[in-house]
Amino acid sequence: MRRLCGVLNRAKKILNILKKHYGENAFTVSPVEPFRALIGCILSQRTRDKNASRAAIALFSVASTPQQILRLDPTVLRQLIRPSGYYNQKAKNIIGASRAIVERFGGVTPRTRTELISLPGVGPKTADIVLSYGFGEPAIAVDTHIHRVTKRLGLANDKASPADIKIALEGSLPRIDYSYTDGAILSIGKEYCKSGRPRCGECPLNHLCEKCGV
Ligand code: SF4
């Protein structure tokens, strides 16, 4: 019980510091049409944002609904999304997800986590991003940065899985702060708390961090 209270208090203090550091409105979620959010997420797997963005622009310029994607020649689809890397596997997942949406969900992107995870190429992180950006339902999507930073901050133990991290963060903070927390911790991971050499001396959270190596 004392450990749980400690985590709750620490999470709230961390959120307050992040809001002062980045500003209250720094991580406002801009809504994206759900199917585009889904395909954008698949394209962003294992690549840089700019590569995923190039592929998404190319693909959506010719096909942006599941029905349109299913009408595309697979060779053309692979060429369109080539900038995102792993394009053979991604094309397979995009076709599979489009087919499942048409055949099982009447052509409409499903809006529950369980249904989203049942689609090819969609894991928990992708499902949470689609829920948050596509449907405006706050969810913390645990990626590699959030996984690492949360553990270093002492909000979860060293052996915590991404699912454990999600429970720890979402259980410690008000729902209204999920999107902000997601964006802010992701930024801390990219800017300061890098996997190789964390910049603890400049990190705004260093006085609260269990693994601070200032
Ligand atoms: S103080 Fe260091 S280890 Fe802790 S969150 Fe900041 S960069 Fe990461």
Boltz pocket constraint, residues with backbone or C-beta under 6 A from the ligand:
constraints:
  - pocket:
      binder: B
      contacts: [[A, 149], [A, 152], [A, 153], [A, 188], [A, 192], [A, 193], [A, 194], [A, 198], [A, 199], [A, 200], [A, 201], [A, 203], [A, 204], [A, 205], [A, 206], [A, 207], [A, 209], [A, 210], [A, 211], [A, 212], [A, 213]]
      max_distance: 6.0
